Amino acid sequence: MNSDKVKRLLLGIDVSNWQGTVDWAGHADDGVAFAFAKATEGGDYTDKWFARNWNGMRESWLVCGAYHFARPKGDPIEQARHFLSTIGSAGGLRRGDLIALDLETNDGLRPEQVAGYARRWCHHVERHAGVRPFIYTFHSFAHGGHCAGLGEYPLWIASPESPRGRPPVPRPWGDWTIHQYANSPLDRNLFHGTREELTRLGFHPR
């Protein structure tokens, strides 16, 4: 990787209630530029730390991201509404904020059913929030057909076993956008680009 590309790498983290209190100012001082926090799971679960994390990221001038943990057995529209409502209650979306669907469990459904759930969830969020979600997944899950029809959405690939910035890219994608390259003791992510390029993938008021 040449020196120009190295300069254009943004470091990020992702968190959930498992982390408890997060020192956002400390992470920002350490060079973290963006972060995702878990907001919701299924149709009624809200991460109790989400609002605090959402505001902590914003106060530390990080690019803010929120994610929903998919439960494909449930109603995707109900889950999408719950997710957007939770973000709204925490202060809402601002220009450049990111959102993601965490797609890593099939709840016992067939791959095509999981993919159908994900497409409906993404379409609802895109239509009502005006922002295209990232898809967080891992290679074997996508390879099994659970992500069919999602290639238009940016890929956030979990591949901690791969060299940083060189994860394998599963179909239907042609390239990755965010690489989760480490998951212990904290999930660490990499975006190959500038802050401006990352926020361009986020929310923009109509």
Steps between C-alpha positions, in 0.01 A plus 500: 500500500652832400539795737215695340256219575626465856414865561142433391415230751245584770490298820174415672346288775159348568335449837190366670374463855776243559755782521310696765632854538713601201771767525417673171733793556783258570434303182491823300836601649636159397411563136158339470309695234169312475291259703185292494287433808232236528157660513248218476442130450186342363171684536511621859850483653687828549862506612494685832833671425408620153387855578807559716729358230328696221548827684850409617612435142352829387656699784841352407459599133503142372306398191195345670356164401208296636424136427207263531556133582277313257254238616377365165214299653331827595328765291765708318278809481421489872871463574597784267244730665628405845857576392419841352283591797784413739742724309239777503460473877878530543518825306446392141716491191728783393687551176754224441367255762524133404265208554549127461317168507687232694417187302661196658228264619233315299263423790454157341370641170612414148759731339249646256265589787781675688599693188137598441471628857819705458389655171166607650670646809748695289237628258284629786792676671624646174155628409415648840841620621657590167824312570634177353590246770828315522472121519713349775561131442773239471624298206346159568158650579494698177646207307202292615261727309367702794595832336356447152387824340690723746797582279381861455562568870852569633664195658629505856682169513598325824828324431735526799706209369598696187785752468380850578339651190514176302185301582348252253193646330198268471239519232284694421757773572794597284686691771495575872434840658576437870718216629456382858857378542508427875244393759697472823507672740297744288350485150726708275418616150666657200361724227716550194437866428464844655250625757324691224469183290361307796239762592395512136364148560292625791186702562437816300189707576259527211 
